Amino acid sequence: ATRAPRFVRPSHAITPIIIDELLHTHPDENNYRVRYHERIVESILETASADDFIESLASLIKRLAVDHLHLVGDIFDRGGGAAKIMDRLLTYHSLDIQWGNHDLLWMGAAAGEPACIATVLRNNLRYDNYEILRTTTASRCVSLLPLPMPPTPPVSPSPR
């Protein structure tokens, strides 16, 4: 007795290969190629991978919808998490950045330039932005231990 083939759900790693193969079909293909492409679609359905495949197609469409991303400065002046935002942006396929004055200031502070460090500290202390000083990579270039940080104010009960 022959066993029915066991289908294994394709991994996300091979989904781009499948998409690429299906994108390059032609109406004048021979019957073997047509059957091959039909079998790919059948396999996607048989392995319950349609949702993953559709998500991959949607990601591809989103990526292709914006050909090139141009950022206009001051990424590091938009609150906490700028380093995470930069990490995410740098994974984009086509990107250029027009650095703003605050970005350059943070880069100078990260490089250890004393005037930049002082200005970054002054700006963030002025706007009570202590958290970014505690967590940002650029703040590691200067020890903040001697800097007295005000305690987090207690939450007062709302008046009745």
ABEGO torsion letter per residue (X at the ends): XBBBBBBBBBBAAAAAAAAAAAAABBAABBAAAAAAAAAAAAAAAAAGAAAAAAAAAAAAAAAAABABBBBBEGAAAAEBGAAAAAAAAAABABBBBBBBAAAAAAAAAAAGBAAAAAAAAAAAAAAGBAAAAAABAAAAABBAAABBBBBBBBBBBBBX
